[in-house]
Amino acid sequence: MTAVAGNPLDRHDVHERVRKALSTFLSAQLPRLDAVSDELGPVHDALAEFLLDGGKRLRPAFCFWGWRAAGGEDSDEIVTAAACLELLHACALIHDDVMDGSDTRRGRPAVHRRFATLHRGSGWQGDGEGFGRSAAILLGDLCLIWADEMLVTSGLPAESLVRGQRVYDQMRVELMAGQYLDLLEQVLGGPSIARALRVARYKSAKYTIEGPLHLGAVLAGAGPDVLASFTAYGVPLGEAFQLRDDVLGVFGDPAETGKPAGDDLREGKRTALVAAAAERANPRQAAVLRRHLGDPRLDPTGVTALREVITRTGALADVECMIAQRTDEARTALAMAPITEEARIVLGELSVTATTRRL
C-alpha cells in the first residue's frame, strides 16, 4: 500500500483526499459511459456535481479513523476504500429525494428535478416528471454499483476486503430496511417517538457512524473489543446526528442547509421532533399539526405556526436533551475504547462536528 505523509489529525486533509479519490474514480467512468452512448453525458455530469460539489464526507472520515484506530497505516488505498461510502450515501439521498418528492438538495435541484428540467428543455415527448423520477432511480442504482466497485478496486489486500464485506453488506441491508421503515412511518396512524427513533437508527445513524467505523476497523483487522467499543460510541452518536438533522429540517437556515425552510414539515416527516410535539400537544396545537403537517403547499405562515407548536409543547427542548444525552454517552464510550490516542482525539472532534453542525 502507498503510505502518505502529513498531519494525521488534519480532518480537512482527509476530506480533500476523499474528494480527489472520488474525482479520479468518476473520471475513469466517463469513457465507459461514452462507449455505451454519448447521450449518457448528463448522467456523468449530474453525479460528478452531486458528489464533488458538496457533502460533509462524515462517513468516509469515520471509516478512515476506524482504520487508524485499529492500527492501520495511512494510505491512499484506505482513503479510496472509505470514499466508496460517499457513493453509497449518494444512492440513499437520490432515492430518498424521489420518495419524499424533495425539490432541492445541497442548494441545487434534486436529481429527479434536474432530469425533469432536462426533459422539458429538450422538448422530449411524454411525462417530464416521470422521466425525472425514473432517471434518478437509475442514477441512485448506478451509485450503489460504483460504491461496490470503488471498494473492491481500492487496492487494499484481498484478505482485508473479504473481512470487510460482511460489515459492508450489513450496512447496506440496514440502510434499505431503514428507508422502508421511514416510508412506512409516513402512512401509519399517529406519530410515535419510539418508532421515529427506530427509523433514525437504521435509516441514518448506523450507516453514518457505527457502520463506517466497523468497516474501517475490520479492514484493518480489529478484534471484537474494538468493534464493541465502536458500537457503544457510534450508535448513540449516530442517533444524535440524525436528531440534529431533524431539528435542522424544521429550524435550519436555508442558506446553510441547502433546503427550503421547513422542508421536513412540508414533506410531513414523522420525526422524533414531530412525534414529541404530537404527544404533548393540546387540542388547539394538535389541530395545527393536522392542518399543516405534510401540506405540499405549506407557506411561511404555516411553517411558523408549526414551529411555534413544536417549541411551545417542549418538543424542541426534549430533542435537544436527547442529543446531549446521546452525545455524552458516546463520549464516555470513546474515553474507554481500546484504540490509538490520535484516533480518540479525532473521533472526539468528529462527535462535535456531527452534533453541533448547522447544515
N, C-alpha and C positions, 0 to 999 in steps of 0.2 A: 504494500500500500504506500501511497505517496504522503509522507509526513509533511506537515505545514508548520512553519514558524510563525510567531506572532503572539499577541497577548491572548491567552486562553480565556480571560474573563471579559473580553470585549464582545458583548452580545450583538452590538451593531455589526461587527465584523462577520459573525455567523449569519446575520440577516442578509448582508450583501453577498456572501458566498452562496447562500441558498438561491438568491435571485440569479446569480451568474450561472449556477448549475441548471436552473430551470431554463434560462435563456439558451444555453448550449444545447440542452435536450430538445427544446422546441425548434431551434434552427435545423436540427437534424431531421425533424419530422416533415419539414416543408417539402423537400424533394420527394418524399414518399407520397404525400398528398398530391403533389403536382403530377406524379406518374400515373395517378388514377384519373385526375381531371384538373385543369386549371380553374374550374368552377368551384373548387374547394378552397380557394384563396381566402374567402370571407370566414371560413371555419378556422383556419390557422390564425388569421388576424384577430378574430374575436377572442380566442383562447390566449393568444400572446398578450393582448391588452389586459384581459381579466387576471392573468397570473403574474404579470410583471409590473403592472402599474398600481398595485395596491395590496393590502393584506398585511397582517401583523407578523406572520411567519412563526406564530407561537408553537404550532405542532412540530415543525422541524427543529425548533430550538429545544423543546423538551426531549425530543428523540436524541439530538446531539448530546445533550447533557446527561441523558440516561446512559449513553455510551461512555462518556467521560467519567461519570460517577462510578461506573463498574470497572474502571481501569483501562478503558480503550484509549489508544493514542489518537491525537488529532490527525485527520487526513482528509483529502478531497473525496475519498470514497465514502466515508460516513456522511459527509455533507450531502453528497448526491443521493445516498440512500434516504436520508432524512427529508430531502426536498420532495421525494415522492408523495409525502403526506400533504403537500400543497395541492397536488393533483387530485388526491382523494377528497380533500376539503372542497376543491372547486366543483367536483362532481356533486357533492352534497348541497352546496349553495345553489348551483344552477338548477338542480331538480327541486330544491326547496322553494325557489322563487316561482317556478312553474306551479307547484302545488298551492302556494299562497296567493298567486296572482299578483306578485310584487312588481311594481313599476321600475324601481331603481335598486342598484347595488353598488356600493362604494362610490356614490355620487354620479353614476352613469346609468343609462338604461340597462335594465336586467337583460340577460342574453336573449330570452324569448321576445322581449320588446325590440331588441336590436334587429332580430331577424324578421319580425313583423314589419318593421320600418323598411328593411331591405326589400321585402316582398312588394310593399306599396310603391316604393321608389322605382322599382324595376318594371312596374306595370304588368306583373305576372297575374295569371288567372287564379281564381279560387279564393279561399278564405285566408287572408293575411295573418290573422291572429292564430289560426290553427297551424299555419306553416311555422310561425314563430315558436309555438309550443313544441311542435314536433322536432324542429331543428335543435331546440335547447335540450330536449331529452337525449337526442343523439350526441350532442356535444358533451353532455354530462357523462354519457356512457363511454365516450372516447377518452375523457379524463380518467375514468376508472381503469380502462385498459392501459393507458400510458403510465398511470401510477404503478401498476404491476411491473411494466417493462422497465421503468426507471429504477425500481428497487433491484430487480434481477440483474440488470446490466450495470449496477453501480460500481462494480469492481471489488466488492467485498468477497472474502473467501467463501467458497460454496458451502462449507460446513456452518459458517455464520448465517448464511441465508436460509439454510434448512432449519436452523434453530428459530430464526425469526418468523418463518412462515406461519406457524401456528398462532403466534401473537397477532400477526398482521391479519390473518383470516378472522380471528375473533373480533378484532376492531371493526372490520367491515360488516360482520354479521350484526354486532350490537348497534352500529350506526343505522343500518337499514331497519332493524327492529324498532329502534327509537323513532325513526321517521314515521313508521306505521303507527306507533303509539301516539305520536303527535297528531297525525291525521285523524285517528280515532277519537282523540280528546275533543276535537272540534265538533263532533257530532253527538257526543254523549250529553245527557242532560245534567246540568248543574256542575259548575267548576269544582274541582277538588284539589286542595293543596298537596295531598299525598300523591295523587295521580300526576299532577303537574311536576312535582319533584322527580317522579319516576321517569317522565319524559325527558326532563333536563339531564338526568343521569345518563340515560342511554343514547339520546339524540346528540348530546354535545359533550357532557362532562368527561365521560370515559375515553372518547376518541380524541379529545383535545389535550388531556394531560396524562392520565394513567396509561392509556394505550401507547402513546409515543414514548413515554418513559420506559415502559416494559419492552417495547421494540428495541430501543437503543441499548438497553441493558442486556437483553437476551442476545442481541447481535454480538455484544462484547463478551458473552459467556458468563453473565451474572448468575448467582445462585438464588435459591428460594428466599433467603433472608433479605436480599436487596429488593427483590420483586415485592415481597410483603410490605417493606417499608415504603415503596413507591405507591402501593395501593393505599396505604394509610395516609400518605401525603396527597396523592393525586386525585382520589375520589372526592374528598371534601373541597379541595381547591377547584376541581372542575365544576362542582355544583355552585360554588361561589362565583366562578367565572360566568356561568350561564345565568345565575340570578342577577349579576351585574348587567348582563346583556338584556335581560328582561326590563330592568329599570331604564336602561338607555333607550329601549324600544318605545318607551312611553314618554320619558322626560328628556331624552337626549337632544342635543343641538344638531339640527340637520346639516349645518356646515361642517360638523365634525364627524357625525355618524354616516353621512352619505345617503341617508334615507329621509323621507318626509317626516315632519313632526307627527308623533302619534301613530306611526305606520302600523305598529303591532295592534293598536286599538281598532284601526280601520280594517285590518285583516281578521279581527276577532280572536286573536290567540289566547288560549286558556292557560296563561302562565301562572306561576305561584303568586305573582303580584295581583293578578286579576282574581284568582281564587280566594286570596286572603280578603280582598275588598268585598267580594260577594258574600263571604261567610259573615262579615262584620256589618254589612250594610243594613240601614233601617229601611222601611218600606219606600220612602221617597228616593233614597240613594239606589235601592235595587231597581226602581223604575228607570232611573237614569242609565244604569248599566244595560238594562234590557233594550232601551230605546236606541242607544248609540253604539254599543259594542258590536263590532262586525258590520257596521254600515259602510259600504264601499264609497259612499258619498260624504263621509264624515268631514265636516268643515272645522275650522279653527275653534269655533264656539263649542262644538261638540267635544273636541279634544280637551278643551279647557274644563268642560263640565265633568268629563271622565277623570281627568287628573285630580280635580277637586275631590271627587268621591274617593279615589284611591288614597289621597293624602289624609282626608278627614276621618276615614274609617281606621286609620292607623296601619293600613296595609303596607305603605311605603316604609314606615318605621320598622314594621315586622320583618320585611325582606332585608333591609339594611342590617338588622340584627342577625338574621340568618347568614348573611355574607360574612359578617365579623366573626361569628361563632365558627363557621366552617374554615375561614382563613386561619384563625387561631389553632384549630385542630390540625390543620395541615402543617403549620409551622412547628408545632410540638412534635409531630411525627418526623419532620425533616431534621430536627435537632438530634434525634436519636438514631437516625438512619446510618447504617454501616457503609458510608460512601466516602469518596475523596473530599477533602476540605474545600478545594476550589469549586467543586460541583455544588456543595452545600451552600456556598456563598451565592453563586449564580442562581440556583433554584430559589433561594430566598428572595433575590431581586425579581425573579420572574413571577413569584407569588404576588408581589406588589403590582407588577405590570398587569397581571391577569384580572385583578380585582378592583383596582382603582382607576382603570382606564376610562377615557371619555368617548371612545369610539370603538 
